[in-house]
């Protein structure tokens, strides 16, 4: 019996088929236009048939990219890394929303999900075919943006029993602070402050930010940049957590849908349950019902405590990184194969 030939499911082959179908589809479109110009019904009909066939082929090939060998493997690598990260987190017995966010924030920003934490040539604006198929895996080796990183935090929080969802919002970076939070670090880095002392110093700072925001924007402002953050709820509190720009957000009093961070950045979150002018519901991520918001500096004080614990147990984190490093190196080799070079950048998503 003749041996059955195994289908080539490589990224190179599937993207090659996609590109061929895309090119023929475009040529057929030109043929349709030419048929109309020259008054040839036969050319129009033939070109339309070819266009339909190859457009369907293009869609099929695009779907195949999502299941190609390289995509399946990089997702397997991510699942391994994710599992090891949870094991490492369990060593510290972290399970609350604040614990999980602070740990994840530390791992991401200290680049422990990168095969070489000292290599700073990450490609943040990657172009990838069928990105949703490997959305979370692209966060490995510092290639992720907010849309890649936030879903991982949502998954972590959900795995530990918390309500969590991705939130699409409008974002503006502000300069509203009257305090340089990084000033005098050399003088204060070895000092220990109580929570009460921190609140005494920082609460007026937060009041100042809110006051300046209201002065700058008497009405709801226009925002120019889309962003993705995480909303999480526990039994008592709601948190808006930014996984890609380390900060939290709290509501601005008497300004529904507007929130500000202790460093002065602001976000605008539309109420998804409202209808637009045509009577249709907005199509975005569902927003969880808000509960009470915890004092921002109490939350940040807890974050700082967790960061100190992690720094004091660097050997545990380093062991985690050593275990996942070979997988991260393999993920990088796959990433370099599927990345669309900048000179060929073309969004098809």
C-alpha positions as a Python dict, from the first residue, in 0.01 Angstrom:
ca = {
    (1, 'X'): (0, 0, 0),
    (2, 'X'): (130, 342, -92),
    (3, 'X'): (223, 552, 210),
    (4, 'X'): (-7, 849, 258),
    (5, 'X'): (172, 1180, 228),
    (6, 'X'): (152, 1392, 543),
    (7, 'X'): (19, 1742, 488),
    (8, 'X'): (278, 2016, 517),
    (9, 'X'): (142, 2229, 799),
    (10, 'X'): (442, 2459, 833),
    (11, 'X'): (411, 2834, 871),
    (12, 'X'): (612, 2889, 552),
    (13, 'X'): (375, 2676, 344),
    (14, 'X'): (50, 2812, 486),
    (15, 'X'): (157, 3175, 455),
    (16, 'X'): (284, 3101, 106),
    (17, 'X'): (-60, 2978, 3),
    (18, 'X'): (-218, 3282, 166),
    (19, 'X'): (5, 3523, -26),
    (20, 'X'): (-62, 3349, -358),
    (21, 'X'): (-438, 3364, -303),
    (22, 'X'): (-413, 3728, -201),
    (23, 'X'): (-214, 3818, -513),
    (24, 'X'): (-448, 3636, -750),
    (25, 'X'): (-749, 3794, -578),
    (26, 'X'): (-603, 4140, -640),
    (27, 'X'): (-527, 4060, -1004),
    (28, 'X'): (-881, 3930, -1048),
    (29, 'X'): (-1011, 4257, -904),
    (30, 'X'): (-814, 4444, -1168),
    (31, 'X'): (-964, 4209, -1426),
    (32, 'X'): (-1316, 4297, -1314),
    (33, 'X'): (-1237, 4666, -1347),
    (34, 'X'): (-1078, 4611, -1688),
    (35, 'X'): (-1382, 4416, -1805),
    (36, 'X'): (-1608, 4705, -1719),
    (37, 'X'): (-1375, 4957, -1886),
    (38, 'X'): (-1359, 4759, -2212),
    (39, 'X'): (-1721, 4649, -2198),
    (40, 'X'): (-1639, 4278, -2190),
    (41, 'X'): (-1899, 4089, -1990),
    (42, 'X'): (-1706, 3764, -2030),
    (43, 'X'): (-1393, 3911, -1866),
    (44, 'X'): (-1602, 4056, -1584),
    (45, 'X'): (-1772, 3722, -1515),
    (46, 'X'): (-1450, 3521, -1535),
    (47, 'X'): (-1264, 3766, -1312),
    (48, 'X'): (-1545, 3763, -1057),
    (49, 'X'): (-1541, 3383, -1042),
    (50, 'X'): (-1164, 3382, -994),
    (51, 'X'): (-1188, 3657, -731),
    (52, 'X'): (-1451, 3465, -532),
    (53, 'X'): (-1255, 3139, -551),
    (54, 'X'): (-926, 3288, -443),
    (55, 'X'): (-1086, 3508, -177),
    (56, 'X'): (-1230, 3193, -22),
    (57, 'X'): (-889, 3031, -60),
    (58, 'X'): (-729, 3327, 113),
    (59, 'X'): (-971, 3300, 406),
    (60, 'X'): (-906, 2927, 432),
    (61, 'X'): (-529, 2974, 425),
    (62, 'X'): (-554, 3244, 691),
    (63, 'X'): (-743, 3000, 914),
    (64, 'X'): (-475, 2738, 849),
    (65, 'X'): (-204, 2977, 970),
    (66, 'X'): (-367, 2972, 1314),
    (67, 'X'): (-310, 2597, 1336),
    (68, 'X'): (32, 2573, 1170),
    (69, 'X'): (309, 2378, 1345),
    (70, 'X'): (496, 2688, 1463),
    (71, 'X'): (186, 2846, 1615),
    (72, 'X'): (94, 2525, 1794),
    (73, 'X'): (446, 2491, 1932),
    (74, 'X'): (477, 2848, 2059),
    (75, 'X'): (143, 2807, 2236),
    (76, 'X'): (272, 2485, 2394),
    (77, 'X'): (579, 2674, 2514),
    (78, 'X'): (363, 2947, 2661),
    (79, 'X'): (151, 2692, 2848),
    (80, 'X'): (467, 2544, 2997),
    (81, 'X'): (598, 2886, 3103),
    (82, 'X'): (258, 2983, 3242),
    (83, 'X'): (242, 2664, 3448),
    (84, 'X'): (593, 2721, 3585),
    (85, 'X'): (504, 3081, 3672),
    (86, 'X'): (205, 2961, 3875),
    (87, 'X'): (423, 2708, 4057),
    (88, 'X'): (672, 2983, 4138),
    (89, 'X'): (394, 3209, 4260),
    (90, 'X'): (261, 2931, 4481),
    (91, 'X'): (599, 2912, 4656),
    (92, 'X'): (521, 3258, 4792),
    (93, 'X'): (160, 3155, 4866),
    (94, 'X'): (21, 3444, 4667),
    (95, 'X'): (-350, 3432, 4590),
    (96, 'X'): (-511, 3774, 4643),
    (97, 'X'): (-562, 4022, 4361),
    (98, 'X'): (-292, 4248, 4500),
    (99, 'X'): (-50, 3956, 4547),
    (100, 'X'): (-102, 3828, 4193),
    (101, 'X'): (-75, 4168, 4025),
    (102, 'X'): (238, 4266, 4218),
    (103, 'X'): (407, 3934, 4141),
    (104, 'X'): (312, 3944, 3773),
    (105, 'X'): (418, 4306, 3745),
    (106, 'X'): (758, 4221, 3896),
    (107, 'X'): (811, 3922, 3664),
    (108, 'X'): (717, 4121, 3354),
    (109, 'X'): (908, 4441, 3431),
    (110, 'X'): (1223, 4264, 3552),
    (111, 'X'): (1201, 4067, 3226),
    (112, 'X'): (1197, 3719, 3376),
    (113, 'X'): (980, 3609, 3084),
    (114, 'X'): (1267, 3693, 2849),
    (115, 'X'): (1544, 3451, 2759),
    (116, 'X'): (1796, 3733, 2812),
    (117, 'X'): (1677, 3993, 3067),
    (118, 'X'): (1965, 4222, 2968),
    (119, 'X'): (1879, 4229, 2598),
    (120, 'X'): (1675, 4541, 2530),
    (121, 'X'): (1607, 4522, 2157),
    (122, 'X'): (1248, 4405, 2189),
    (123, 'X'): (1014, 4462, 1896),
    (124, 'X'): (703, 4613, 2053),
    (125, 'X'): (516, 4691, 1733),
    (126, 'X'): (522, 4341, 1588),
    (127, 'X'): (321, 4244, 1283),
    (128, 'X'): (204, 3885, 1295),
    (129, 'X'): (-39, 3692, 1077),
    (130, 'X'): (-341, 3572, 1276),
    (131, 'X'): (-214, 3724, 1601),
    (132, 'X'): (-521, 3625, 1810),
    (133, 'X'): (-418, 3260, 1773),
    (134, 'X'): (-99, 3322, 1972),
    (135, 'X'): (-203, 3636, 2159),
    (136, 'X'): (-62, 3548, 2502),
    (137, 'X'): (245, 3366, 2368),
    (138, 'X'): (364, 3689, 2206),
    (139, 'X'): (422, 3833, 2554),
    (140, 'X'): (724, 3604, 2589),
    (141, 'X'): (1064, 3765, 2539),
    (142, 'X'): (924, 4114, 2583),
    (143, 'X'): (739, 4124, 2249),
    (144, 'X'): (397, 4184, 2399),
    (145, 'X'): (189, 4498, 2414),
    (146, 'X'): (-108, 4569, 2641),
    (147, 'X'): (-338, 4345, 2435),
    (148, 'X'): (-98, 4051, 2484),
    (149, 'X'): (-14, 4107, 2850),
    (150, 'X'): (-352, 4192, 3003),
    (151, 'X'): (-513, 3858, 2904),
    (152, 'X'): (-241, 3673, 3096),
    (153, 'X'): (-315, 3872, 3411),
    (154, 'X'): (-689, 3808, 3362),
    (155, 'X'): (-620, 3436, 3332),
    (156, 'X'): (-403, 3431, 3645),
    (157, 'X'): (-664, 3614, 3848),
    (158, 'X'): (-940, 3385, 3721),
    (159, 'X'): (-735, 3075, 3805),
    (160, 'X'): (-717, 3192, 4166),
    (161, 'X'): (-1090, 3247, 4193),
    (162, 'X'): (-1129, 3618, 4120),
    (163, 'X'): (-1361, 3793, 3877),
    (164, 'X'): (-1147, 3947, 3605),
    (165, 'X'): (-1185, 4078, 3251),
    (166, 'X'): (-996, 4274, 2986),
    (167, 'X'): (-1111, 4634, 2953),
    (168, 'X'): (-1070, 4841, 2638),
    (169, 'X'): (-1026, 5205, 2730),
    (170, 'X'): (-901, 5538, 2602),
    (171, 'X'): (-574, 5650, 2754),
    (172, 'X'): (-385, 5971, 2802),
    (173, 'X'): (-46, 6019, 2963),
    (174, 'X'): (-54, 6321, 3188),
    (175, 'X'): (184, 6544, 3382),
    (176, 'X'): (-37, 6635, 3672),
    (177, 'X'): (185, 6543, 3965),
    (178, 'X'): (341, 6805, 4190),
    (179, 'X'): (576, 6551, 4349),
    (180, 'X'): (872, 6375, 4195),
    (181, 'X'): (815, 6024, 4326),
    (182, 'X'): (1168, 5925, 4225),
    (183, 'X'): (1342, 6216, 4397),
    (184, 'X'): (1573, 6162, 4693),
    (185, 'X'): (1569, 5785, 4640),
    (186, 'X'): (1924, 5755, 4761),
    (187, 'X'): (1829, 5914, 5090),
    (188, 'X'): (1507, 5715, 5144),
    (189, 'X'): (1570, 5373, 4991),
    (190, 'X'): (1695, 5225, 5320),
    (191, 'X'): (1426, 5385, 5534),
    (192, 'X'): (1110, 5199, 5636),
    (193, 'X'): (784, 5392, 5641),
    (194, 'X'): (459, 5288, 5800),
    (195, 'X'): (137, 5285, 5600),
    (196, 'X'): (10, 5580, 5800),
    (197, 'X'): (320, 5783, 5712),
    (198, 'X'): (282, 5699, 5345),
    (199, 'X'): (-84, 5802, 5345),
    (200, 'X'): (-3, 6126, 5526),
    (201, 'X'): (247, 6223, 5259),
    (202, 'X'): (73, 6084, 4951),
    (203, 'X'): (-298, 6156, 5006),
    (204, 'X'): (-253, 6530, 4940),
    (205, 'X'): (-58, 6432, 4629),
    (206, 'X'): (-356, 6232, 4502),
    (207, 'X'): (-593, 6517, 4585),
    (208, 'X'): (-368, 6751, 4386),
    (209, 'X'): (-372, 6521, 4081),
    (210, 'X'): (-752, 6500, 4083),
    (211, 'X'): (-782, 6876, 4127),
    (212, 'X'): (-544, 6945, 3838),
    (213, 'X'): (-726, 6695, 3619),
    (214, 'X'): (-1058, 6869, 3678),
    (215, 'X'): (-902, 7208, 3606),
    (216, 'X'): (-747, 7082, 3284),
    (217, 'X'): (-1065, 6903, 3175),
    (218, 'X'): (-1379, 7083, 3297),
    (219, 'X'): (-1568, 6835, 3078),
    (220, 'X'): (-1495, 6481, 2976),
    (221, 'X'): (-1180, 6502, 2758),
    (222, 'X'): (-1104, 6342, 2426),
    (223, 'X'): (-841, 6071, 2448),
    (224, 'X'): (-610, 5982, 2166),
    (225, 'X'): (-474, 5636, 2240),
    (226, 'X'): (-648, 5303, 2284),
    (227, 'X'): (-527, 5083, 2567),
    (228, 'X'): (-614, 4757, 2741),
    (229, 'X'): (-617, 4712, 3116),
    (230, 'X'): (-758, 4458, 3360),
    (231, 'X'): (-1058, 4493, 3586),
    (232, 'X'): (-1064, 4258, 3884),
    (233, 'X'): (-1312, 4213, 4168),
    (234, 'X'): (-1272, 4032, 4497),
    (235, 'X'): (-1535, 4006, 4771),
    (236, 'X'): (-1496, 4369, 4874),
    (237, 'X'): (-1310, 4578, 4617),
    (238, 'X'): (-1276, 4661, 4249),
    (239, 'X'): (-933, 4714, 4096),
    (240, 'X'): (-835, 4863, 3762),
    (241, 'X'): (-487, 4725, 3700),
    (242, 'X'): (-249, 4819, 3422),
    (243, 'X'): (-22, 4527, 3337),
    (244, 'X'): (188, 4702, 3071),
    (245, 'X'): (234, 5041, 3241),
    (246, 'X'): (266, 4954, 3611),
    (247, 'X'): (-7, 5154, 3779),
    (248, 'X'): (-358, 5134, 3919),
    (249, 'X'): (-651, 5365, 3854),
    (250, 'X'): (-916, 5508, 4086),
    (251, 'X'): (-1237, 5694, 4000),
    (252, 'X'): (-1243, 6070, 3977),
    (253, 'X'): (-1522, 6193, 4208),
    (254, 'X'): (-1832, 6320, 4028),
    (255, 'X'): (-1685, 6225, 3689),
    (256, 'X'): (-1840, 5892, 3578),
    (257, 'X'): (-1625, 5675, 3349),
    (258, 'X'): (-1310, 5880, 3424),
    (259, 'X'): (-1020, 5742, 3626),
    (260, 'X'): (-671, 5858, 3720),
    (261, 'X'): (-354, 5694, 3850),
    (262, 'X'): (-122, 5812, 4130),
    (263, 'X'): (135, 5907, 3866),
    (264, 'X'): (-115, 6126, 3682),
    (265, 'X'): (-211, 5912, 3381),
    (266, 'X'): (-581, 5899, 3300),
    (267, 'X'): (-822, 5657, 3133),
    (268, 'X'): (-1177, 5682, 3007),
    (269, 'X'): (-1394, 5372, 3023),
    (270, 'X'): (-1728, 5386, 2846),
    (271, 'X'): (-2026, 5219, 3007),
    (272, 'X'): (-2076, 4919, 2783),
    (273, 'X'): (-2442, 4885, 2878),
    (274, 'X'): (-2535, 5219, 2722),
    (275, 'X'): (-2667, 5233, 2368),
    (276, 'X'): (-2527, 5446, 2091),
    (277, 'X'): (-2729, 5699, 1892),
    (278, 'X'): (-2866, 5428, 1663),
    (279, 'X'): (-2993, 5221, 1954),
    (280, 'X'): (-2729, 4947, 1931),
    (281, 'X'): (-2520, 4829, 2221),
    (282, 'X'): (-2148, 4903, 2204),
    (283, 'X'): (-1947, 4593, 2119),
    (284, 'X'): (-1659, 4580, 2363),
    (285, 'X'): (-1545, 4370, 2654),
    (286, 'X'): (-1803, 4333, 2928),
    (287, 'X'): (-1730, 4546, 3234),
    (288, 'X'): (-1781, 4390, 3575),
    (289, 'X'): (-2001, 4569, 3823),
    (290, 'X'): (-1788, 4806, 4028),
    (291, 'X'): (-1749, 4770, 4403),
    (292, 'X'): (-1574, 4996, 4651),
    (293, 'X'): (-1224, 5115, 4559),
    (294, 'X'): (-949, 5062, 4814),
    (295, 'X'): (-720, 5350, 4909),
    (296, 'X'): (-468, 5374, 4624),
    (297, 'X'): (-166, 5420, 4847),
    (298, 'X'): (-264, 5135, 5074),
    (299, 'X'): (-264, 4914, 4765),
    (300, 'X'): (69, 5052, 4647),
    (301, 'X'): (218, 5006, 4994),
    (302, 'X'): (124, 4638, 4972),
    (303, 'X'): (279, 4619, 4623),
    (304, 'X'): (605, 4757, 4763),
    (305, 'X'): (602, 4496, 5042),
    (306, 'X'): (563, 4217, 4788),
    (307, 'X'): (841, 4357, 4572),
    (308, 'X'): (1074, 4360, 4874),
    (309, 'X'): (984, 3998, 4947),
    (310, 'X'): (1064, 3898, 4590),
    (311, 'X'): (1395, 4084, 4597),
    (312, 'X'): (1486, 3914, 4924),
    (313, 'X'): (1412, 3575, 4766),
    (314, 'X'): (1589, 3638, 4438),
    (315, 'X'): (1718, 3280, 4430),
    (316, 'X'): (1361, 3149, 4396),
    (317, 'X'): (1291, 3379, 4101),
    (318, 'X'): (1629, 3303, 3941),
    (319, 'X'): (1559, 2929, 3969),
    (320, 'X'): (1227, 2982, 3791),
    (321, 'X'): (1398, 3174, 3512),
    (322, 'X'): (1667, 2907, 3475),
    (323, 'X'): (1399, 2639, 3434),
    (324, 'X'): (1211, 2826, 3161),
    (325, 'X'): (1507, 2978, 2976),
    (326, 'X'): (1546, 2695, 2719),
    (327, 'X'): (1175, 2723, 2638),
    (328, 'X'): (1206, 3101, 2601),
    (329, 'X'): (1500, 3058, 2362),
    (330, 'X'): (1294, 2818, 2151),
    (331, 'X'): (1002, 3062, 2156),
    (332, 'X'): (1232, 3336, 2028),
    (333, 'X'): (1352, 3118, 1739),
    (334, 'X'): (989, 3061, 1638),
    (335, 'X'): (906, 3429, 1678),
    (336, 'X'): (1181, 3527, 1437),
    (337, 'X'): (1027, 3293, 1177),
    (338, 'X'): (675, 3430, 1204),
    (339, 'X'): (755, 3799, 1243),
    (340, 'X'): (668, 3998, 931),
    (341, 'X'): (972, 4214, 845),
    (342, 'X'): (909, 4587, 873),
    (343, 'X'): (973, 4647, 502),
    (344, 'X'): (680, 4413, 432),
    (345, 'X'): (455, 4548, 705),
    (346, 'X'): (96, 4519, 602),
    (347, 'X'): (-190, 4479, 843),
    (348, 'X'): (-440, 4209, 748),
    (349, 'X'): (-599, 4174, 1089),
}
